[in-house]
Amino acid sequence: MSEIKRCHWPGTDELYIKYHDEEWGKPVHDDKILFEFLILEAAQAGLSWITILRRRENYRKAFADFDYKKIAEFNEEDVHRLLNDAGIIRNRLKIGAAISSARLFMEVQKEFGSFDKYLYSFMPYGKPINNTTGKTPVSTEISDAISKDMKKRGFKFFGTVICYAFMQAVGMVNDHIPECSFK
């Protein structure tokens, strides 16, 4: 039996290992899951990903299981509720951005047919990128272009570095090291 090898970044944290092994770098084309990662990655801005990963279930409860149609209807009462929810990052700007992102997300869906189609319109040949260099960039020309376009559309907390982390999370780019058993 061959030895299991994985990327170094999950370390020994069981939640991080599970995320690495089961989700990270695996292509996602479901708009609901793409929206979930859009919200989680934006919440992560300025923090570590493990901080958000540990609160993921709390985010699911607080944000209507990431139902963007419901979130788009959130009002000031919901903002107040979220600001008092110790299970999530209680940042008014990030909470406001999540609600606004739900509305913008649906506008993109209307324009492109799905958020997935929108994202993959930036990808070479409309396919994920398999990075075999063993080097992991923090941003690329593609993340620059997506981030720039999303900012133009009104999305917040989605700069090029956050965008690239999103791309990794949803498998638009596979940055597993070459010897990783989970690539």
SEZADO-372634 format. One record per atom (N, C-alpha, C, O): residue in three letters; y, x, z. Coordinates in steps of 0.05 Angstrom, whole numbers, padded with zeros to 5 digits, always signed. Atoms other than C-alpha are relative to their C-alpha. Layout:
BEGIN
AlaYXZ/...
***
This chain:
BEGIN
Met-00024+00017+00000/Met+00000+00000+00000/Met+00025+00018+00000/Met+00027+00037+00016/Ser-00024-00016+00002/Ser+00067+00028-00020/Ser+00020-00007+00022/Ser+00022-00030+00031/Glu-00020+00004-00021/Glu+00123+00037+00030/Glu+00024-00016-00011/Glu+00033-00012-00033/Ile-00023+00016+00007/Ile+00180-00014+00028/Ile+00025+00017+00004/Ile+00029+00029+00025/Lys-00026-00014-00002/Lys+00247+00018+00013/Lys+00022-00020-00006/Lys+00019-00038-00022/Arg-00023+00018+00005/Arg+00313-00016+00016/Arg+00026+00016+00001/Arg+00026+00039+00009/Cys-00027-00012-00001/Cys+00387-00001+00009/Cys+00005+00007+00030/Cys-00006-00005+00048/His-00005-00010-00027/His+00415+00035+00070/His+00019-00019+00016/His+00017-00020+00041/Trp-00021+00015-00014/Trp+00472-00014+00086/Trp-00009-00021+00021/Trp+00006-00026+00040/Pro+00007+00020-00021/Pro+00432-00067+00125/Pro-00007+00013+00027/Pro-00008-00001+00047/Gly+00007-00013-00025/Gly+00412-00015+00176/Gly-00025-00013+00013/Gly-00044-00018-00001/Thr+00023+00012-00014/Thr+00366-00045+00229/Thr+00005-00029+00009/Thr-00011-00041+00022/Asp-00007+00027-00007/Asp+00401-00112+00238/Asp-00017-00020-00015/Asp-00018-00020-00039/Glu+00020+00018+00013/Glu+00349-00166+00225/Glu+00013-00020-00019/Glu+00003-00026-00040/Leu-00015+00019+00017/Leu+00400-00216+00197/Leu+00009+00013-00026/Leu+00006+00002-00048/Tyr-00009-00016+00024/Tyr+00428-00163+00150/Tyr-00023+00006-00018/Tyr-00021+00004-00042/Ile+00024-00007+00016/Ile+00358-00142+00128/Ile-00009-00025-00015/Ile-00016-00023-00039/Lys+00009+00025+00012/Lys+00339-00215+00114/Lys+00018-00007-00024/Lys+00009-00014-00045/Tyr-00020+00005+00021/Tyr+00403-00225+00074/Tyr-00004+00019-00024/Tyr-00005+00010-00047/His+00005-00020+00021/His+00391-00161+00035/His-00025-00006-00016/His-00024-00006-00041/Asp+00025+00004+00013/Asp+00319-00176+00020/Asp-00003-00026-00015/Asp-00016-00027-00036/Glu+00004+00027+00012/Glu+00325-00250+00003/Glu+00023-00010-00017/Glu+00018-00027-00034/Glu-00023+00012+00015/Glu+00395-00261-00026/Glu+00016+00020-00016/Glu+00021+00015-00040/Trp-00020-00018+00012/Trp+00439-00201-00042/Trp-00010+00010-00027/Trp-00032+00021-00029/Gly+00007-00010+00026/Gly+00439-00184-00115/Gly-00017-00018-00017/Gly-00023-00011-00040/Lys+00016+00018+00016/Lys+00397-00243-00137/Lys+00018-00021-00013/Lys+00034-00034+00000/Pro-00018+00018+00014/Pro+00430-00285-00191/Pro+00000-00029+00010/Pro-00021-00041+00013/Val-00004+00028-00009/Val+00458-00352-00168/Val+00016-00014-00022/Val+00036-00004-00031/His-00014+00015+00021/His+00478-00404-00219/His+00007-00029+00010/His+00018-00045-00005/Asp-00005+00026-00012/Asp+00484-00464-00172/Asp+00029-00001+00010/Asp+00036+00015+00028/Asp-00028+00001-00008/Asp+00558-00484-00164/Asp+00004-00003+00030/Asp+00023+00008+00041/Lys-00003+00004-00029/Lys+00548-00507-00092/Lys-00003+00027+00015/Lys+00012+00032+00033/Ile+00004-00026-00013/Ile+00521-00439-00072/Ile+00022+00020-00007/Ile+00031+00035+00010/Leu-00023-00017+00008/Leu+00575-00403-00112/Leu+00024-00007+00017/Leu+00039+00011+00025/Phe-00022+00008-00016/Phe+00626-00444-00074/Phe-00003+00010+00029/Phe+00016+00020+00041/Glu+00005-00010-00027/Glu+00594-00426-00008/Glu+00008+00030+00003/Glu+00022+00038+00021/Phe-00007-00028-00001/Phe+00600-00352-00023/Phe+00029+00005-00005/Phe+00041+00024+00006/Leu-00029-00002+00005/Leu+00671-00361-00049/Leu+00015-00003+00027/Leu+00033+00012+00033/Ile-00012+00006-00026/Ile+00690-00390+00019/Ile-00006+00023+00020/Ile+00011+00032+00035/Leu+00008-00020-00020/Leu+00650-00339+00060/Leu+00013+00027-00006/Leu+00022+00041+00012/Glu-00012-00026+00007/Glu+00676-00279+00021/Glu+00030+00000+00006/Glu+00040+00021+00015/Ala-00029+00002-00007/Ala+00748-00303+00029/Ala+00004+00002+00030/Ala+00023+00014+00039/Ala-00002-00001-00030/Ala+00736-00312+00104/Ala-00004+00028+00010/Ala+00007+00036+00030/Gln+00007-00027-00008/Gln+00710-00241+00106/Gln+00023+00019-00004/Gln+00023+00041+00008/Ala-00022-00018+00006/Ala+00775-00211+00080/Ala+00011+00013+00026/Ala+00020-00001+00045/Gly-00010-00015-00024/Gly+00795-00157+00131/Gly-00020+00003+00022/Gly-00015+00015+00042/Leu+00021-00001-00021/Leu+00730-00165+00170/Leu-00025+00012-00012/Leu-00026+00017-00036/Ser+00025-00010+00011/Ser+00659-00140+00163/Ser-00017-00024-00009/Ser-00015-00046+00002/Trp+00017+00022+00010/Trp+00608-00182+00124/Trp-00019-00010+00021/Trp-00025-00034+00022/Ile+00019+00008-00021/Ile+00560-00183+00183/Ile+00014-00020+00019/Ile+00001-00038+00030/Thr-00015+00019-00017/Thr+00615-00219+00224/Thr-00002-00028-00012/Thr-00006-00047+00003/Ile+00001+00026+00013/Ile+00615-00275+00173/Ile-00029-00010-00002/Ile-00035-00033+00003/Leu+00028+00007+00003/Leu+00540-00274+00162/Leu-00011-00013+00026/Leu-00026-00032+00026/Arg+00009+00011-00026/Arg+00529-00286+00237/Arg+00012-00028+00005/Arg+00002-00042+00022/Arg-00014+00026-00004/Arg+00576-00347+00232/Arg-00006-00019-00023/Arg+00005-00041-00023/Arg+00005+00016+00024/Arg+00548-00375+00167/Arg-00008-00028+00007/Arg+00002-00047-00005/Glu+00008+00027-00007/Glu+00513-00434+00200/Glu+00023-00016+00012/Glu+00025-00040+00007/Asn-00024+00013-00011/Asn+00577-00450+00238/Asn+00018-00009-00023/Asn+00030-00030-00022/Tyr-00016+00007+00023/Tyr+00614-00449+00172/Tyr-00012-00024-00015/Tyr+00003-00042-00023/Arg+00013+00023+00013/Arg+00563-00497+00142/Arg+00007-00026+00014/Arg+00013-00046+00002/Lys-00007+00024-00016/Lys+00575-00546+00199/Lys+00029-00007-00002/Lys+00036-00030-00007/Ala-00029+00005-00001/Ala+00650-00538+00200/Ala+00011-00009-00027/Ala+00030-00024-00029/Phe-00009+00006+00027/Phe+00658-00542+00124/Phe-00019-00018-00016/Phe-00025-00012-00039/Ala+00015+00021+00014/Ala+00615-00602+00107/Ala-00023+00010-00017/Ala-00027+00001-00040/Asp+00022-00012+00015/Asp+00555-00560+00085/Asp+00010+00011-00027/Asp-00005+00010-00047/Phe-00012-00011+00024/Phe+00602-00529+00033/Phe+00001-00020-00023/Phe+00000-00012-00046/Asp-00004+00021+00020/Asp+00610-00595-00004/Asp+00029+00001-00008/Asp+00046-00010+00006/Tyr-00027-00005+00008/Tyr+00672-00577-00043/Tyr+00015-00027-00005/Tyr+00040-00027-00002/Lys-00014+00025+00004/Lys+00687-00650-00060/Lys+00010-00011+00027/Lys+00032-00022+00029/Lys-00009+00009-00027/Lys+00690-00667+00015/Lys+00022+00018+00010/Lys+00042+00008+00021/Ile-00020-00019-00010/Ile+00729-00604+00032/Ile+00027-00004-00014/Ile+00048-00001-00002/Ala-00024+00005+00015/Ala+00780-00620-00023/Ala+00016-00023+00013/Ala+00040-00025+00009/Glu-00013+00023-00013/Glu+00796-00683+00018/Glu+00009+00006+00028/Glu+00021-00011+00041/Phe-00008-00007-00027/Phe+00807-00646+00083/Phe+00030-00003+00003/Phe+00045+00003-00016/Asn-00028+00004-00005/Asn+00874-00661+00115/Asn+00009+00016+00025/Asn-00007+00033+00034/Glu-00010-00015-00023/Glu+00917-00634+00172/Glu-00017-00003+00025/Glu-00019+00015+00041/Glu+00018+00005-00023/Glu+00870-00666+00223/Glu-00024+00019-00002/Glu-00033+00030+00019/Asp+00023-00018+00004/Asp+00813-00626+00193/Asp+00008+00029+00005/Asp-00007+00045+00017/Val-00010-00027-00004/Val+00855-00562+00194/Val+00001+00005+00030/Val-00007+00026+00040/His-00002-00003-00029/His+00869-00574+00268/His-00028+00003+00013/His-00033+00020+00030/Arg+00028-00001-00010/Arg+00794-00586+00281/Arg-00011+00028-00005/Arg-00024+00040+00012/Leu+00010-00026+00008/Leu+00777-00521+00244/Leu+00013+00022+00016/Leu+00000+00042+00024/Leu-00014-00020-00016/Leu+00830-00481+00282/Leu-00010+00001+00029/Leu-00007+00021+00042/Asn+00011+00001-00027/Asn+00796-00503+00346/Asn-00030+00006+00001/Asn-00043+00004+00022/Asp+00029-00005+00002/Asp+00725-00486+00322/Asp-00005+00030+00005/Asp+00000+00047-00013/Ala+00006-00028-00007/Ala+00704-00421+00357/Ala-00022+00012-00016/Ala-00026+00036-00015/Gly+00023-00010+00016/Gly+00644-00415+00310/Gly+00008+00012-00026/Gly-00008+00025-00040/Ile-00009-00011+00025/Ile+00687-00395+00251/Ile+00024+00018+00005/Ile+00034+00020+00028/Ile-00024-00016-00003/Ile+00745-00348+00238/Ile+00024-00019-00001/Ile+00028-00033-00020/Arg-00022+00020-00004/Arg+00805-00388+00263/Arg+00026+00011-00010/Arg+00044+00018+00006/Asn-00024-00010+00013/Asn+00858-00365+00214/Asn+00011-00022-00017/Asn-00002-00030-00037/Arg-00012+00022+00015/Arg+00904-00419+00188/Arg+00002+00005-00030/Arg-00004-00013-00046/Leu-00003-00007+00029/Leu+00916-00383+00122/Leu-00027-00001-00014/Leu-00029-00011-00037/Lys+00027+00000+00012/Lys+00841-00374+00109/Lys-00011-00029-00001/Lys-00024-00036-00021/Ile+00009+00028+00000/Ile+00826-00446+00128/Ile+00014-00016-00022/Ile+00002-00031-00037/Gly-00016+00013+00021/Gly+00882-00471+00083/Gly-00010+00009-00028/Gly-00011-00007-00046/Ala+00010-00011+00026/Ala+00856-00426+00027/Ala-00027-00013-00007/Ala-00032-00018-00030/Ala+00027+00012+00005/Ala+00785-00455+00035/Ala+00004-00029-00011/Ala-00010-00037-00030/Ile-00005+00027+00009/Ile+00812-00526+00027/Ile+00012+00000-00028/Ile+00004-00016-00046/Ser-00012-00002+00027/Ser+00856-00507-00032/Ser-00020+00010-00020/Ser-00020+00000-00043/Ser+00020-00010+00018/Ser+00798-00469-00063/Ser-00019-00022-00010/Ser-00028-00021-00032/Ala+00017+00022+00008/Ala+00756-00532-00063/Ala+00012-00016-00023/Ala-00001-00023-00042/Arg-00014+00014+00021/Arg+00808-00567-00105/Arg+00002+00016-00026/Arg-00003+00005-00048/Leu-00002-00017+00023/Leu+00818-00508-00151/Leu-00028+00004-00013/Leu-00030+00005-00038/Phe+00028-00002+00009/Phe+00742-00500-00157/Phe-00007-00023-00019/Phe-00019-00019-00040/Met+00006+00024+00017/Met+00737-00571-00185/Met+00016+00001-00025/Met+00007-00009-00046/Glu-00016-00003+00025/Glu+00793-00557-00234/Glu-00013+00019-00020/Glu-00014+00013-00044/Val+00014-00019+00017/Val+00755-00497-00260/Val-00025-00013-00012/Val-00031-00010-00035/Gln+00024+00014+00010/Gln+00691-00539-00265/Gln+00007-00019-00023/Gln-00007-00020-00043/Lys-00009+00019+00020/Lys+00729-00591-00305/Lys+00006+00014-00026/Lys-00001+00005-00048/Glu-00008-00015+00023/Glu+00756-00539-00352/Glu-00023+00013-00015/Glu-00024+00014-00039/Phe+00022-00016+00012/Phe+00692-00499-00363/Phe-00027-00013+00001/Phe-00046-00003-00011/Gly+00026+00014-00002/Gly+00637-00549-00347/Gly-00015+00007+00026/Gly-00029-00010+00037/Ser+00011-00009-00026/Ser+00616-00509-00285/Ser+00015+00025+00008/Ser+00026+00040-00009/Phe-00013-00024-00009/Phe+00643-00454-00242/Phe-00017+00024-00009/Phe-00006+00046-00015/Asp+00018-00020+00009/Asp+00582-00413-00262/Asp+00008+00009-00029/Asp+00009+00033-00035/Lys-00007-00006+00028/Lys+00602-00417-00336/Lys+00027+00016-00001/Lys+00030+00034-00016/Tyr-00025-00015-00002/Tyr+00672-00395-00317/Tyr-00004+00029+00007/Tyr+00006+00047-00006/Leu+00005-00028-00009/Leu+00648-00334-00279/Leu-00014+00017-00021/Leu-00006+00039-00027/Tyr+00015-00016+00020/Tyr+00599-00313-00333/Tyr+00014+00004-00026/Tyr+00006+00019-00043/Ser-00016-00004+00024/Ser+00652-00319-00386/Ser+00013+00028+00001/Ser+00022+00039-00019/Phe-00011-00027-00003/Phe+00677-00252-00358/Phe-00021+00022-00003/Phe-00015+00045-00006/Met+00022-00019-00001/Met+00608-00219-00360/Met-00007+00008-00029/Met-00008-00009-00047/Pro+00009-00008+00027/Pro+00585-00177-00420/Pro-00025-00016-00008/Pro-00045-00016+00006/Tyr+00022+00016+00011/Tyr+00540-00222-00462/Tyr-00007-00023+00019/Tyr-00029-00035+00016/Gly+00005+00021-00018/Gly+00545-00273-00406/Gly-00024+00004+00019/Gly-00036-00015+00028/Lys+00023-00007-00016/Lys+00492-00236-00366/Lys+00008+00017+00024/Lys+00029+00030+00024/Pro-00005-00017-00023/Pro+00488-00202-00298/Pro-00001+00030-00008/Pro-00014+00036-00028/Ile+00000-00028+00004/Ile+00499-00127-00295/Ile-00020+00013+00019/Ile-00019+00008+00043/Asn+00019-00015-00017/Asn+00442-00083-00269/Asn+00010+00029+00002/Asn+00007+00044-00016/Asn-00011-00027-00004/Asn+00475-00021-00240/Asn-00023+00019+00008/Asn-00034+00016+00030/Thr+00022-00019-00006/Thr+00425+00035-00243/Thr+00010+00028+00006/Thr-00006+00047+00007/Thr-00012-00026-00005/Thr+00473+00092-00227/Thr-00006+00010+00028/Thr-00005+00034+00033/Gly+00003-00008-00028/Gly+00458+00092-00152/Gly+00027+00002+00014/Gly+00028+00007+00038/Lys-00027-00001-00012/Lys+00534+00091-00141/Lys+00010-00029+00000/Lys+00008-00044-00019/Thr-00010+00027-00003/Thr+00566+00027-00115/Thr+00031+00001+00001/Thr+00042+00011+00020/Pro-00030+00001+00000/Pro+00639+00016-00135/Pro+00009-00022+00019/Pro-00006-00039+00027/Val-00012+00022-00017/Val+00685-00027-00092/Val+00013-00021-00018/Val+00018-00043-00009/Ser-00011+00019+00019/Ser+00715-00059-00154/Ser-00005+00011-00028/Ser-00012+00035-00031/Thr+00004-00008+00028/Thr+00709-00057-00230/Thr+00021-00014-00017/Thr+00036-00030-00007/Glu-00018+00014+00019/Glu+00748-00079-00291/Glu-00006-00030+00000/Glu+00012-00046-00003/Ile+00007+00028+00000/Ile+00709-00144-00289/Ile+00010-00014+00025/Ile+00021-00036+00024/Ser-00010+00012-00024/Ser+00725-00158-00216/Ser+00031-00002+00000/Ser+00043-00020+00010/Asp-00030+00000+00004/Asp+00798-00140-00232/Asp+00008-00025-00016/Asp+00026-00039-00009/Ala-00007+00022+00019/Ala+00798-00191-00289/Ala-00005-00027+00013/Ala+00012-00045+00011/Ile+00007+00026-00013/Ile+00764-00247-00249/Ile+00021-00005+00022/Ile+00032-00027+00024/Ser-00019+00003-00022/Ser+00809-00236-00189/Ser+00027-00007-00010/Ser+00041-00025+00000/Lys-00027+00005+00011/Lys+00872-00234-00231/Lys+00001-00029-00011/Lys+00021-00043-00006/Asp+00001+00027+00011/Asp+00852-00299-00267/Asp-00001-00021+00023/Asp+00013-00041+00021/Met+00002+00020-00022/Met+00833-00334-00202/Met+00027-00001+00016/Met+00035-00023+00024/Lys-00026+00000-00013/Lys+00899-00313-00169/Lys+00020-00016-00016/Lys+00036-00032-00005/Lys-00018+00015+00018/Lys+00936-00341-00230/Lys-00006-00030+00003/Lys+00013-00046+00001/Arg+00008+00028-00004/Arg+00898-00406-00218/Arg+00007-00011+00028/Arg+00006-00035+00033/Gly-00009+00009-00027/Gly+00921-00407-00145/Gly-00019+00007+00023/Gly-00014+00001+00046/Phe+00019-00007-00021/Phe+00860-00380-00108/Phe+00012+00022+00018/Phe+00027+00040+00008/Lys-00010-00020-00019/Lys+00876-00339-00045/Lys-00023+00015+00012/Lys-00046+00006+00011/Phe+00020-00017-00013/Phe+00839-00284-00008/Phe-00023+00007-00019/Phe-00047+00006-00012/Phe+00020-00006+00019/Phe+00803-00264-00071/Phe+00010+00023-00018/Phe+00010+00021-00043/Gly-00008-00024+00014/Gly+00829-00195-00090/Gly-00025+00013-00013/Gly-00047+00003-00010/Thr+00022-00012+00015/Thr+00787-00149-00133/Thr-00023+00011+00017/Thr-00046+00009+00008/Val+00021-00010-00017/Val+00748-00118-00075/Val-00017-00023+00011/Val-00041-00022+00011/Ile+00014+00023-00009/Ile+00730-00186-00046/Ile-00016-00012-00024/Ile-00039-00021-00021/Cys+00014+00010+00024/Cys+00713-00209-00117/Cys-00025+00016-00006/Cys-00046+00004-00013/Tyr+00024-00017+00006/Tyr+00666-00150-00127/Tyr-00022-00005+00020/Tyr-00045-00007+00013/Ala+00020+00007-00020/Ala+00632-00165-00061/Ala-00013-00027-00006/Ala-00037-00030-00002/Phe+00011+00026+00008/Phe+00624-00237-00084/Phe-00019+00004-00024/Phe-00041-00008-00023/Met+00017-00005+00023/Met+00595-00212-00150/Met-00027+00012+00008/Met-00048+00005-00002/Gln+00025-00011-00010/Gln+00544-00171-00112/Gln-00017-00021+00015/Gln-00041-00023+00011/Ala+00014+00021-00016/Ala+00527-00229-00065/Ala-00015-00020-00017/Ala-00037-00028-00011/Val+00012+00021+00016/Val+00513-00278-00121/Val-00015+00012-00025/Val-00021-00003-00043/Gly+00017-00012+00020/Gly+00477-00228-00166/Gly+00013+00002-00028/Gly-00001+00006-00048/Met-00013-00005+00026/Met+00529-00222-00221/Met-00002+00030-00006/Met-00002+00038-00029/Val+00005-00029+00003/Val+00519-00148-00209/Val-00022+00007+00021/Val-00022-00003+00043/Asn+00021-00008-00018/Asn+00457-00117-00179/Asn+00005+00030+00007/Asn+00001+00047-00009/Asp-00007-00027-00009/Asp+00477-00056-00138/Asp-00021+00011+00019/Asp-00015+00030+00034/His+00021-00012-00016/His+00411-00044-00103/His-00005+00028-00010/His-00004+00033-00034/Ile+00005-00027+00008/Ile+00397+00030-00102/Ile-00026+00001-00017/Ile-00044-00016-00013/Pro+00023+00000+00018/Pro+00345+00050-00155/Pro-00027-00001+00013/Pro-00045-00013+00003/Glu+00026+00000-00013/Glu+00289+00062-00105/Glu-00005-00024+00018/Glu-00026-00026+00031/Cys+00003+00024-00018/Cys+00301-00005-00068/Cys-00022-00018-00010/Cys-00024-00023-00034/Ser+00023+00018+00007/Ser+00239-00050-00067/Ser+00010-00028-00007/Ser-00006-00044-00017/Phe-00010+00027+00003/Phe+00284-00111-00071/Phe+00019-00004-00023/Phe+00032-00025-00025/Lys-00020+00002+00022/Lys+00325-00097-00134/Lys-00008-00020-00021/Lys+00006-00023-00041/
***
